[in-house]
Amino acid sequence: MDPAPTSSSSSRSPPDRIQLSRADAINYLVSDAFREALKELPAGVERSRRLSIVAEALFEDSSRSKSLGSLNHAIQFARDALEELPSGHGDIPGVADRLIFFAQTKAVFAAGMESTSGYIDAVQVAVNATQSGRAHDNFVQRLGWAYWARFELSKSDEDLEATITHITTKAHVLDHVLPNSNLVLGLALHARFTRGKNVDDLNEAIKLLETALKDPEAGGANRHVFLMHLVQYSLEGTRHGDAVAGLSRLVANAKLALPDLPNGEKKDYVEDLVSKSETTLELIQQRPTLNSIFETLGDLNLNEESGPAPIGKTYVPAELYSICPVGKDLIRTLELLPGKDDDEIVCNLATTELNDDTQFEALSYTWGDPDKVTEIIIGQYKCQVTVNLSRALRHLRLPNKPRILWADAVCINQRDTTEKTQQVAMMGDIYLAASQVLTWIGEPSTDSKSVPNEVDKHQGSPQEPEKVEWYTDNDITLMRQFFTNEQNFDDWPVVGALSILALLARNAHLNTLPFFQDPRYPDFNIGIYPSELWQKSSKTLVALLESPYWSRVWIVQEMVLGRRVLIHYGRHVLPLQLFIDAEKSMREHYHGCCYEHCAADPNNKWSYLYGILKNLSTIRYISRMRVSRRMSDKLALFDTMLGGVDFRKATDPRDQVYGLLGLVSEHTEGDLLRPDYSLPVSKVYSRACCKIMQNSKNLRLLSYADRQSSVDTLPSWCHDFDASSPFNPNPYYWDFFNACNGEKFSAELRHNAELLVVGYQLDVITDITEPRTPESLSVASLSRWIDDSLKLVLKKCAAREGAYLNDPQIHVEEAFARTVIGDTITCSDGSTRRAVVDDIELFYRWDEWVRGNIPAHTRDWAARQCPPAFHEISKSFLDRTQSRKLFITKDGRVGTGVATVFGQEKQVLVGDHVFLLQGSNVPVILRPLMPKLGEEAPADPSVTVATSSAPGYAFVGTAYIHGIMDGEACPSDGLFSTIALGQYTKPSPAINGLMRDALRMSLILGHGSAQSSLGQTPYAPSFQASDDKAQPEKGKDTTINAEAFLFPDGRLWDESFKRIPPHRVFLNRLYQNMPTTEEGWQELEEEMETKLRKDQEGRRTEGETPDNFALE
């Protein structure tokens, strides 16, 4: 039946109310039909209010559904509502504020240039709509912040200048918004300073922050962040201008910041900065006395290597040690008496026999700042220990019974070199005998807690909360509570961080971690849009895994030897096995079953988690050592002493060797590896290196001595155990070559730190190229190096029809390609293989692709994605040639050897000799040394006294030389002879701490280039030239900033400490045989100027801008 017709009156009556679903309602609100219906409303205030209601509804929907579409519509409706209002209407400020809030929400949750630009447009609309008044002024200020937000995304000069221009021309004239406007302007000016190095920008930034932050309300909830910026900018300011004024300003601003900084590492850092700055101010004021000290010391060689390392202000009375003697199989133990909360720490010290029946727990911790100490009671004596040790004892103290501990700082008399030597040799046995090892990481930072704990009046540490033991059934219950409502936990970010480890240790799939699931938002991918829970928990995990504790050299033997290792982090206790299992599980899942939705997308949160857990490399190394020790009581000496070099740190550099001896105690019976803190660092390291070579029966350790050492007195052949891992370690893969046929080996240490080896001189270097600069420089630099190197090889090595070494089966271009990739290929899975013919063709194709697809002056080009076919050849070339030179020998061989763009002594030079050494799989480069006359050998049973004189050489580095790597040039045994590897003849500088400071103050500071230092100050020496010839001008584009190189952390000394041109000090440190007279220096400087000018003119002719220069 057809419906009955309706009358006109019935059409005007209200229709029946229709029930719509939420989704249908939202769809209707954003439809064209609804917009047409709104047009029927009277324009102006009424329509504006209806539009505002719709905007609020759409915004509420976006909050519930996480719909970006609803949020975009809410912004548009709010903008339309604002435009409907007549000028000066009272609703304008409120509507404008909601528009800005909606746009800001989008900029936060869909961060990007588009959303941030939309936020700027919204604020600009609000500024235009309000025209004047307090709301208008507030919007003007917020517009400045919006410009700054866009700059932080784009990092473009245009957005930076827009920020500065807006605030200086608009917001700066509004007095009541000045505090917060000055804050963002200060940040912007500092950003401009970092780009243009205009010191006026830096000084103005500091002044603005100073002015703004004097208002206690400035910065709001982020006030502590701006205060840290002020301190950091003030520290930078000490490197520019008057040192006294800069330091005074730094101290004042740091003290301004301290009351508002939360307790934690940052506050500790600022307190330490104040202390050091005040001390430096006193030193500057006492400079006449320091100059007098320097003159009095003269050339005395007060060697800071001698004697035990400083132990700061730790103090235990000598009489307490005397009544508790130690010796062979005797140690001291510390009885920690029971106590609660803020009770003072009371202990007893006792002598204990070290045997299987001894019951004690060994403490593993970092000393922390040796000058920050606090008081504890041992026996009847008041003693001083580091704050970190005090916190560990307070945390480990039991409430109702004593605890027997061993802690090195107290149980060993650190001021007694003999005792320290004897007890350190026993530390492996100590940790083996301990019932368990108690590891103290420290307290979590303050920002890892949502509710601050009460602080005790003695130590500044929180009262002891209930302990949580992980990797038990109890932690499963705890995690369930945590992921239900994390706010029930005062330290919920810590619980979140440890939950990540605990779940991974239990072999959980990555996409099942509760951080990336939330039943409240089943359709919302939290893995892409991180929650606050994930952000703070992952940040806390980073803090835990980057704790200084993990970099201690001593933790290796402490964790490897410990029967049971418990890690204490605040109130949380975790077994070492949890960390081991978590690291293993993360690797297996990330590269295995979870790869498709995790590792395949480098931008998701699982990949971020994998990046965090890479910090567990220390744990992985320790885990391998524990497994090796369980399989065999003996560990390989080479792998033990050289493993984990990326993370090992030690207060005393000797401990880089002594801290691992507990793992290889069977090798310490002789004198070479016996701990002895009376020895200088150079002797400890040279003895250890010789022992490692003798134990492994090869000279592989020489490849670790390719780089310059940080110890001036270290022999040229000796590995520097205290240096961080080399930039390009061992580029010539040892196991693939056998340049010296046979298994014969010999290495003996002489009394003067010379190493006696057996070798054969094969060739002499006649030609070299410039160093291959880092790939962060332009493609033009790389192409020029390849072209110059290949041109040299074709000229010097090509025989008839391009044959290499007169071998028609090897073309010289093939020899060149194999040389620059070290005849090996690094595969995509990390393994290495020998190169094949196809790799040679691929190298030249890759070179052609780079030149044709990347602009010549592009920097950081190596980070660009090249075709997958070139990945392996690109990495192999860059690794094998990084900081290397190509050279040609007298007999027409081509090779690569050590060099550096930073100008260290250890670099291949013309005249260096090519040697084959018995026990070395690769050839080495040696430099002849002048014989030393009248040298007498002291009595030392650990070293050899030669009965005949052996020719002396300095070790320069290992090398790849094509055509001899597989023994083709190895002679018969009868042609080998004994040679001595020694030290460079260049005198080592004075290294006593006081003398070094005096030298730096009086000789180097205050100059940055030759132009500013040659005769430009009253403190420079007067030159007595033999004629009236003017000093050559030094172009600004060729000067070296010696100060930045020598003082990367900046200087804090007075400008008046200027004596001689620092570029001469700089060059004298980098090169041998520098001039000793003024005339000689002037002649060298003229030669340098001529060479640089010709080089630059040549490059300008080719249309290039030089990236760097090198001196031969």
GIBEL-V619416 format. One record per run of one state. SS is the DSSP state (a for helix, b for strand, c for the rest). FROM is the first residue (numbers start at 1). LEN is the number of residues. If there is no record, write none. Layout:
<<SS FROM LEN> <SS FROM LEN>>
//
This chain:
<<c 1 7> <a 8 5> <c 13 9> <a 22 8> <c 30 2> <a 32 8> <c 40 5> <a 45 21> <c 66 2> <a 68 17> <c 85 7> <a 92 18> <c 110 3> <a 113 18> <c 131 3> <a 134 21> <c 155 2> <a 157 13> <c 170 1> <a 171 3> <c 174 1> <a 175 22> <c 197 2> <a 199 15> <c 214 6> <a 220 18> <c 238 5> <a 243 16> <c 259 6> <a 265 21> <c 286 1> <a 287 11> <c 298 17> <b 315 1> <c 316 2> <a 318 5> <c 323 4> <b 327 1> <c 328 2> <b 330 7> <c 337 9> <b 346 8> <c 354 7> <b 361 4> <c 365 8> <b 373 6> <c 379 2> <b 381 6> <a 387 10> <c 397 6> <b 403 4> <c 407 1> <a 408 4> <c 412 5> <a 417 8> <c 425 2> <a 427 7> <c 434 2> <b 436 7> <c 443 3> <a 446 3> <c 449 6> <b 455 1> <c 456 6> <b 462 1> <c 463 5> <b 468 2> <c 470 3> <a 473 12> <c 485 1> <a 486 3> <c 489 3> <a 492 14> <c 506 4> <a 510 3> <c 513 1> <a 514 3> <c 517 2> <a 519 3> <c 522 10> <a 532 14> <c 546 2> <a 548 4> <b 552 1> <c 553 1> <a 554 8> <c 562 3> <b 565 5> <c 570 2> <b 572 4> <a 576 15> <c 591 14> <a 605 27> <c 632 5> <a 637 6> <c 643 6> <b 649 1> <c 650 5> <a 655 4> <c 659 2> <a 661 7> <c 668 13> <a 681 16> <c 697 3> <a 700 6> <c 706 28> <a 734 3> <c 737 10> <b 747 4> <c 751 4> <b 755 14> <c 769 10> <a 779 19> <b 798 1> <c 799 1> <a 800 3> <b 803 2> <c 805 2> <b 807 5> <a 812 9> <c 821 3> <b 824 3> <c 827 5> <b 832 3> <c 835 2> <a 837 17> <c 854 7> <a 861 3> <c 864 4> <a 868 14> <c 882 2> <b 884 6> <c 890 4> <b 894 5> <c 899 14> <b 913 5> <c 918 6> <b 924 5> <c 929 15> <b 944 1> <c 945 7> <b 952 10> <c 962 11> <a 973 3> <c 976 1> <b 977 6> <c 983 10> <a 993 12> <c 1005 5> <a 1010 4> <c 1014 22> <a 1036 3> <c 1039 3> <a 1042 5> <c 1047 15> <a 1062 9> <c 1071 7> <a 1078 24> <c 1102 11>>
//
